Amino acid sequence: MDYRKVLDQLVDGELKEFKVEPKEAFDFQRTLRNYEKRQSITGRAMRGGSIIYSAVNSVK
């Protein structure tokens, strides 16, 4: 999966949120750490180990 494209879509408002399952977390985190706009994205940990990422300005 192209996580960089997903991050761009979150920042641009094309996606409201993106859910990352525990088995994908390492690969997603690696992409997020290298993403130049990473301060614009936040994550909420869910029960069971999933994380829901969204743009900072769209978090409610």
N, CA, C and O atoms as a DFTB+ gen file, in Angstrom:
240 C
 N C O
     1  1       0.846      -1.188       0.000
     2  2       0.000       0.000       0.000
     3  2       0.886       1.243       0.000
     4  3       1.955       1.257       0.609
     5  1       0.430       2.276      -0.686
     6  2       1.168       3.537      -0.768
     7  2       0.735       4.450       0.378
     8  3      -0.195       5.243       0.235
     9  1       1.425       4.328       1.523
    10  2       1.074       5.117       2.700
    11  2       1.342       6.599       2.502
    12  3       0.658       7.435       3.091
    13  1       2.326       6.933       1.684
    14  2       2.603       8.352       1.419
    15  2       1.395       9.012       0.744
    16  3       1.047      10.149       1.062
    17  1       0.774       8.309      -0.168
    18  2      -0.424       8.838      -0.834
    19  2      -1.552       9.030       0.188
    20  3      -2.276      10.025       0.140
    21  1      -1.692       8.081       1.100
    22  2      -2.715       8.184       2.141
    23  2      -2.449       9.410       3.019
    24  3      -3.377      10.151       3.345
    25  1      -1.193       9.627       3.401
    26  2      -0.845      10.796       4.219
    27  2      -1.150      12.092       3.475
    28  3      -1.678      13.037       4.061
    29  1      -0.820      12.140       2.193
    30  2      -1.143      13.322       1.387
    31  2      -2.647      13.563       1.350
    32  3      -3.097      14.704       1.456
    33  1      -3.421      12.498       1.201
    34  2      -4.880      12.630       1.156
    35  2      -5.437      13.119       2.491
    36  3      -6.398      13.889       2.512
    37  1      -4.853      12.687       3.596
    38  2      -5.286      13.169       4.908
    39  2      -5.018      14.666       5.048
    40  3      -5.899      15.424       5.453
    41  1      -3.808      15.083       4.714
    42  2      -3.431      16.491       4.845
    43  2      -4.260      17.375       3.908
    44  3      -4.648      18.484       4.276
    45  1      -4.527      16.880       2.696
    46  2      -5.295      17.655       1.711
    47  2      -6.798      17.636       1.966
    48  3      -7.543      18.362       1.308
    49  1      -7.255      16.816       2.910
    50  2      -8.672      16.754       3.222
    51  2      -9.460      15.796       2.348
    52  3     -10.685      15.736       2.455
    53  1      -8.783      15.043       1.482
    54  2      -9.473      14.070       0.636
    55  2      -9.970      12.881       1.456
    56  3     -11.000      12.286       1.137
    57  1      -9.234      12.539       2.514
    58  2      -9.641      11.493       3.450
    59  2      -9.883      12.128       4.807
    60  3      -9.107      12.974       5.250
    61  1     -10.957      11.722       5.466
    62  2     -11.232      12.235       6.806
    63  2     -10.352      11.527       7.828
    64  3      -9.821      12.155       8.744
    65  1     -10.200      10.208       7.664
    66  2      -9.381       9.424       8.586
    67  2      -8.915       8.151       7.894
    68  3      -9.444       7.746       6.859
    69  1      -7.899       7.532       8.508
    70  2      -7.351       6.297       7.968
    71  2      -7.034       5.379       9.136
    72  3      -6.307       5.759      10.054
    73  1      -7.579       4.175       9.100
    74  2      -7.384       3.213      10.183
    75  2      -6.234       2.273       9.846
    76  3      -6.202       1.670       8.773
    77  1      -5.297       2.157      10.773
    78  2      -4.143       1.278      10.607
    79  2      -4.286       0.122      11.593
    80  3      -4.413       0.327      12.800
    81  1      -4.261      -1.075      11.063
    82  2      -4.340      -2.275      11.895
    83  2      -2.950      -2.587      12.464
    84  3      -1.944      -2.167      11.893
    85  1      -2.886      -3.309      13.570
    86  2      -1.588      -3.612      14.199
    87  2      -0.571      -4.240      13.239
    88  3       0.619      -3.940      13.331
    89  1      -1.011      -5.093      12.336
    90  2      -0.070      -5.759      11.429
    91  2       0.549      -4.796      10.407
    92  3       1.598      -5.098       9.838
    93  1      -0.094      -3.629      10.167
    94  2       0.422      -2.625       9.236
    95  2       1.178      -1.504       9.941
    96  3       1.803      -0.673       9.282
    97  1       1.131      -1.471      11.264
    98  2       1.607      -0.318      12.032
    99  2       3.076       0.013      11.783
   100  3       3.422       1.185      11.636
   101  1       3.929      -0.974      11.733
   102  2       5.358      -0.708      11.561
   103  2       5.634      -0.027      10.223
   104  3       6.354       0.970      10.174
   105  1       5.072      -0.553       9.148
   106  2       5.282       0.037       7.826
   107  2       4.700       1.450       7.742
   108  3       5.312       2.347       7.163
   109  1       3.522       1.636       8.322
   110  2       2.911       2.967       8.293
   111  2       3.747       3.965       9.086
   112  3       3.971       5.087       8.632
   113  1       4.208       3.563      10.267
   114  2       5.018       4.452      11.107
   115  2       6.319       4.856      10.417
   116  3       6.758       6.000      10.532
   117  1       6.913       3.946       9.724
   118  2       8.153       4.248       8.994
   119  2       7.900       5.350       7.959
   120  3       8.704       6.272       7.819
   121  1       6.798       5.251       7.246
   122  2       6.448       6.269       6.256
   123  2       6.107       7.593       6.939
   124  3       6.518       8.657       6.476
   125  1       5.360       7.525       8.037
   126  2       4.969       8.734       8.755
   127  2       6.190       9.476       9.310
   128  3       6.238      10.704       9.246
   129  1       7.154       8.767       9.841
   130  2       8.364       9.405      10.389
   131  2       9.128      10.183       9.329
   132  3       9.748      11.200       9.639
   133  1       9.093       9.725       8.097
   134  2       9.807      10.382       7.009
   135  2       8.950      11.396       6.243
   136  3       9.419      12.008       5.284
   137  1       7.716      11.569       6.661
   138  2       6.785      12.475       5.975
   139  2       7.010      13.905       6.458
   140  3       6.971      14.173       7.659
   141  1       7.243      14.813       5.526
   142  2       7.607      16.179       5.895
   143  2       6.493      16.962       6.592
   144  3       6.779      17.947       7.273
   145  1       5.248      16.555       6.443
   146  2       4.121      17.252       7.086
   147  2       3.561      16.440       8.255
   148  3       2.371      16.534       8.557
   149  1       4.401      15.651       8.911
   150  2       3.897      14.742       9.947
   151  2       3.255      15.458      11.126
   152  3       2.428      14.860      11.816
   153  1       3.607      16.730      11.387
   154  2       2.970      17.477      12.476
   155  2       1.510      17.790      12.164
   156  3       0.757      18.192      13.052
   157  1       1.112      17.611      10.928
   158  2      -0.267      17.876      10.521
   159  2      -1.175      16.665      10.710
   160  3      -2.368      16.722      10.410
   161  1      -0.606      15.573      11.208
   162  2      -1.368      14.327      11.347
   163  2      -1.298      13.849      12.794
   164  3      -0.252      13.907      13.440
   165  1      -2.429      13.383      13.274
   166  2      -2.486      12.854      14.633
   167  2      -3.139      11.478      14.601
   168  3      -3.892      11.152      13.683
   169  1      -2.840      10.681      15.616
   170  2      -3.413       9.343      15.699
   171  2      -4.094       9.108      17.031
   172  3      -3.664       9.626      18.062
   173  1      -5.158       8.322      17.003
   174  2      -5.877       7.925      18.222
   175  2      -5.803       6.419      18.333
   176  3      -6.235       5.695      17.436
   177  1      -5.255       5.953      19.437
   178  2      -5.157       4.508      19.664
   179  2      -6.530       3.958      20.046
   180  3      -7.257       4.539      20.851
   181  1      -6.850       2.836      19.448
   182  2      -8.132       2.195      19.723
   183  2      -7.902       0.891      20.474
   184  3      -6.800       0.343      20.466
   185  1      -8.915       0.418      21.099
   186  2      -8.843      -0.868      21.781
   187  2      -8.564      -1.952      20.752
   188  3      -9.209      -1.994      19.704
   189  1      -7.618      -2.820      21.040
   190  2      -7.255      -3.886      20.121
   191  2      -6.004      -3.585      19.310
   192  3      -5.535      -4.436      18.555
   193  1      -5.461      -2.381      19.461
   194  2      -4.203      -2.048      18.799
   195  2      -4.308      -1.263      17.511
   196  3      -3.283      -0.876      16.949
   197  1      -5.501      -1.015      17.027
   198  2      -5.655      -0.199      15.815
   199  2      -5.416       1.264      16.156
   200  3      -5.598       1.686      17.298
   201  1      -5.005       2.031      15.151
   202  2      -4.815       3.469      15.316
   203  2      -5.549       4.173      14.183
   204  3      -5.428       3.781      13.023
   205  1      -6.305       5.206      14.515
   206  2      -7.012       5.986      13.517
   207  2      -6.286       7.321      13.371
   208  3      -6.189       8.098      14.320
   209  1      -5.783       7.570      12.170
   210  2      -5.056       8.801      11.878
   211  2      -5.961       9.774      11.157
   212  3      -6.792       9.378      10.340
   213  1      -5.797      11.058      11.464
   214  2      -6.538      12.123      10.790
   215  2      -5.681      13.374      10.775
   216  3      -4.689      13.475      11.497
   217  1      -6.079      14.328       9.941
   218  2      -5.373      15.609       9.905
   219  2      -5.687      16.362      11.185
   220  3      -6.797      16.259      11.707
   221  1      -4.729      17.115      11.695
   222  2      -4.891      17.835      12.950
   223  2      -6.088      18.768      12.904
   224  3      -6.842      18.842      13.874
   225  1      -6.281      19.477      11.809
   226  2      -7.376      20.441      11.732
   227  2      -8.745      19.795      11.570
   228  3      -9.755      20.496      11.631
   229  1      -8.815      18.478      11.363
   230  2     -10.114      17.814      11.210
   231  2     -10.494      16.981      12.423
   232  3     -11.544      16.338      12.426
   233  1      -9.646      16.983      13.463
   234  2      -9.928      16.186      14.669
   235  2     -11.000      16.879      15.475
   236  3     -10.931      18.084      15.714
   237  1     -12.018      16.094      15.904
   238  2     -13.115      16.656      16.697
   239  2     -13.297      15.889      17.969
   240  3     -14.176      16.216      18.767
